[in-house]
Amino acid sequence: MKNQNSKRLAYAALFLALCLVLPMLTGQIPQIGSMLLPMHIPVLLCGLVCGWQYGAAVGFVAPLLRSVLFGMPPMYPVAIAMAFELLTYGLVIGLVYRRMAQRGAAGVYAALLTAMAAGRLVWGVAEVVLLGLGGKAFTAQAFLAGALLNAVPGIIVQLVLIPAVMAALQKAGAVKEYAE
């Protein structure tokens, strides 16, 4: 049991490191680099591989730590809202996947789509609260633009990459023990 927890912690640290580094790589891609949602991918994988507790923790810490270390994303309101969004991604994908009878591609997609919807809703609520505290409004248009329209490239990448990585990890036997 201790060995399994050590492995989960090591994987969670790897996913946190990826959250810090991937935005630097995708940021180099003109026009769509920021739309690829590079911090979301490691958090979603962390929830699947390590479980909801680790996914939620990495999701909450990653944008705040990245903001402190690199100044991006800006702490208020972006990093704070992202912290709640990514916490939700890691939490929901881990919980849903753990309860799935089918752990193949169908289970990954069901957990992924549920987490993506829940995370975007939480992000919207966080933006309403944070901007409301600052005396600004968060409109339905801003929600649609931020949650859907500007995120289409990242959503596509997540829908293709997450199940493919999980299939490869399952085929290699790397995640079997962590799915429990």
C-alpha positions as CSV (number, residue, x, y, z in Angstrom):
1,M,0.0,0.0,0.0
2,K,2.8,2.4,0.9
3,N,4.5,1.7,-2.4
4,Q,1.3,2.3,-4.3
5,N,0.8,5.7,-2.6
6,S,4.4,6.6,-3.3
7,K,3.8,5.9,-7.0
8,R,0.6,7.9,-7.1
9,L,2.5,10.8,-5.4
10,A,5.3,10.6,-8.0
11,Y,2.8,10.5,-10.9
12,A,0.9,13.5,-9.4
13,A,4.2,15.4,-9.1
14,L,4.9,14.6,-12.8
15,F,1.4,15.8,-13.8
16,L,1.9,19.0,-11.8
17,A,5.3,19.6,-13.5
18,L,3.6,19.1,-16.9
19,C,1.0,21.7,-15.9
20,L,3.8,24.2,-15.3
21,V,5.7,23.4,-18.5
22,L,3.1,22.6,-21.2
23,P,1.8,26.2,-21.5
24,M,5.3,27.3,-22.3
25,L,5.4,24.9,-25.2
26,T,1.9,25.4,-26.6
27,G,2.3,29.2,-26.2
28,Q,4.8,29.1,-29.0
29,I,2.0,28.1,-31.5
30,P,0.7,31.2,-33.2
31,Q,-3.0,32.0,-32.8
32,I,-4.2,28.7,-31.2
33,G,-1.5,28.1,-28.6
34,S,-3.4,29.4,-25.6
35,M,-6.6,27.8,-26.9
36,L,-5.1,24.3,-26.5
37,L,-5.8,24.4,-22.8
38,P,-2.4,22.8,-21.9
39,M,-2.9,22.7,-18.1
40,H,-6.2,20.8,-18.4
41,I,-4.6,17.7,-20.0
42,P,-2.3,16.7,-17.1
43,V,-5.0,17.4,-14.6
44,L,-7.5,15.2,-16.4
45,L,-4.8,12.4,-16.7
46,C,-3.9,12.8,-13.1
47,G,-7.5,12.2,-12.0
48,L,-7.7,9.1,-14.2
49,V,-4.3,7.7,-13.3
50,C,-3.9,8.7,-9.7
51,G,-7.5,9.1,-8.5
52,W,-9.8,11.9,-7.7
53,Q,-7.9,13.1,-4.6
54,Y,-4.7,13.7,-6.5
55,G,-6.5,15.0,-9.6
56,A,-8.3,17.6,-7.4
57,A,-5.2,18.6,-5.5
58,V,-3.0,19.0,-8.7
59,G,-5.9,20.8,-10.4
60,F,-6.3,23.4,-7.6
61,V,-2.6,24.0,-7.1
62,A,-1.3,24.1,-10.7
63,P,-2.8,27.5,-11.9
64,L,-2.0,29.2,-8.6
65,L,1.6,27.9,-8.5
66,R,2.1,28.8,-12.2
67,S,0.8,32.3,-11.5
68,V,3.1,32.8,-8.6
69,L,6.2,31.3,-10.4
70,F,5.7,32.8,-13.9
71,G,3.1,35.5,-13.6
72,M,0.8,33.6,-16.0
73,P,-2.1,33.1,-15.8
74,P,-2.8,36.4,-14.0
75,M,-3.8,35.6,-10.4
76,Y,-7.1,37.5,-10.4
77,P,-9.5,36.4,-11.7
78,V,-8.0,33.9,-14.2
79,A,-5.8,31.7,-12.0
80,I,-8.3,31.6,-9.1
81,A,-11.2,30.7,-11.4
82,M,-9.0,28.1,-13.2
83,A,-8.0,26.6,-9.8
84,F,-11.7,25.8,-9.1
85,E,-12.2,24.6,-12.7
86,L,-9.2,22.3,-12.7
87,L,-10.0,21.0,-9.2
88,T,-13.4,20.0,-10.6
89,Y,-11.8,18.3,-13.6
90,G,-9.5,16.2,-11.5
91,L,-12.2,15.4,-8.9
92,V,-15.0,14.6,-11.3
93,I,-13.0,12.6,-13.8
94,G,-11.5,10.5,-11.0
95,L,-14.8,9.8,-9.3
96,V,-16.7,9.0,-12.4
97,Y,-14.0,6.8,-13.9
98,R,-13.6,4.9,-10.6
99,R,-17.3,4.1,-10.6
100,M,-17.4,2.9,-14.3
101,A,-18.0,-0.7,-14.9
102,Q,-16.4,-0.4,-18.3
103,R,-12.8,1.1,-18.0
104,G,-12.0,1.1,-21.7
105,A,-12.5,3.9,-24.1
106,A,-16.2,4.2,-23.2
107,G,-15.4,4.7,-19.6
108,V,-12.7,7.2,-20.3
109,Y,-15.0,9.2,-22.6
110,A,-17.9,9.1,-20.1
111,A,-15.7,10.4,-17.3
112,L,-14.0,12.9,-19.6
113,L,-17.2,14.5,-20.9
114,T,-18.7,14.6,-17.4
115,A,-15.6,16.3,-16.0
116,M,-15.4,18.8,-18.9
117,A,-19.0,19.9,-18.5
118,A,-18.7,20.2,-14.7
119,G,-15.4,22.0,-14.8
120,R,-16.7,24.6,-17.3
121,L,-19.8,25.2,-15.1
122,V,-17.7,25.7,-12.0
123,W,-15.4,28.0,-14.0
124,G,-18.5,30.1,-15.0
125,V,-19.7,30.3,-11.4
126,A,-16.2,31.2,-10.1
127,E,-16.0,34.0,-12.7
128,V,-19.4,35.4,-11.7
129,V,-18.3,35.5,-8.1
130,L,-14.8,36.8,-8.6
131,L,-15.8,39.5,-11.1
132,G,-18.9,40.3,-9.0
133,L,-16.6,41.0,-6.1
134,G,-14.7,43.4,-8.3
135,G,-17.8,45.2,-9.4
136,K,-17.8,43.8,-12.9
137,A,-20.3,41.6,-14.7
138,F,-19.7,38.2,-16.3
139,T,-22.1,37.9,-19.2
140,A,-23.6,34.8,-20.9
141,Q,-21.6,35.9,-24.0
142,A,-18.4,35.9,-22.0
143,F,-19.2,32.4,-20.6
144,L,-19.9,31.0,-24.0
145,A,-16.8,32.5,-25.5
146,G,-14.5,31.3,-22.7
147,A,-16.1,27.9,-22.0
148,L,-16.8,26.9,-25.6
149,L,-15.9,29.0,-28.6
150,N,-12.4,30.0,-27.6
151,A,-11.8,26.5,-26.2
152,V,-12.7,24.4,-29.3
153,P,-9.1,23.5,-30.2
154,G,-8.4,22.4,-26.6
155,I,-11.6,20.5,-26.4
156,I,-10.7,18.6,-29.6
157,V,-7.2,17.9,-28.3
158,Q,-8.6,16.6,-25.0
159,L,-11.2,14.3,-26.7
160,V,-8.4,12.8,-28.9
161,L,-5.4,12.8,-26.6
162,I,-6.8,11.7,-23.2
163,P,-8.4,8.4,-24.4
164,A,-5.3,7.7,-26.6
165,V,-2.9,8.2,-23.7
166,M,-5.1,6.1,-21.3
167,A,-5.3,3.3,-23.9
168,A,-1.6,3.3,-24.2
169,L,-1.1,3.3,-20.4
170,Q,-3.6,0.5,-20.0
171,K,-2.0,-1.5,-22.7
172,A,1.3,-1.1,-21.0
173,G,-0.2,-2.1,-17.7
174,A,0.8,1.2,-16.1
175,V,-2.5,2.3,-14.8
176,K,-4.2,-1.0,-13.8
177,E,-3.3,-0.6,-10.1
178,Y,-4.2,3.1,-10.0
179,A,-7.7,2.8,-11.3
180,E,-9.0,1.2,-8.1
